């Protein structure tokens, strides 16, 4: 028989679950948007300088999204 980690369910736990899920869905949507933008950039025929600028933009957005996901994890870690 598997022991439950938290045998008692409280209102606080349920609110926490919904808040965490909503926050994580927002972060997931940001990553999806970045992927879509990267695909759209790939379809453009631009100069090498523009390609490098687009790549830097994607990397900066990814960096931001990863840091945002870290904030979300830290927020609900305690």
N, C-alpha and C positions, 0 to 999 in steps of 0.2 A: 504494500500500500504506500502511495506517495504522500508525504506530508505536505500540507499547504504552507507556503511561506508566510502568508498573511491570512490567517483563518477567519478574521472578522472584516467585513466590508463596511466602510463608512461612507457617509456622504462626501466627505473631503476626498477620499480616494477616487470616487466616481467623477467629481469635478476635475480633479487633477488629471485623470485619464482623458477627459474630453478636451481640456485645455492643451495638454501635451499633443494629442492627436491633431487638433486644429493648428497649433504652431508647426508641427512637423509637416502637415499637408502644405502649409505655406512655403516652407523651405523646399519641399519636393517640387512644388510648382515653379519655384525660381530655377531649380536645376533643369527642369523640363524646358523652360523658356530659354535658358542659356543654350541647351542642346539644339533647340529649334533655330535660334539665331545663328549658331555655328553652321548648321546645314544651309541656311539661307545665304550666309557669307560664302560658303563653298560653291554656290551656284553662280556667283558673280565673276565676271571676267574683268579683273582690275589689275593695276600695276603691282609690282612686288612690294613697293612701299605701302600701298593700301593693304595688301595681304598681311604684312607684318603688323600694321596698325590694328587690323581686325583681330589678329591672333593675340596681340597684347590686350585688347579690350576683353576678349573671351577669357583670357587667363586672369585678368583683374576681377571680372565678374565671378569666376569660379572661386577665386581666393576669398572674395567677400561672402559668397554663399557658404563655403566651408567654415569661415569664422562665425557666420550666423548660426550654422548648425551646432557649433561648439557652444555658443551662448545658450541655445535651447537645451542642449544636454546638461550644461552646468546649472541652468535654472531649475531643472527637475531632478537633479542628481541627489539633492539632500532629502 
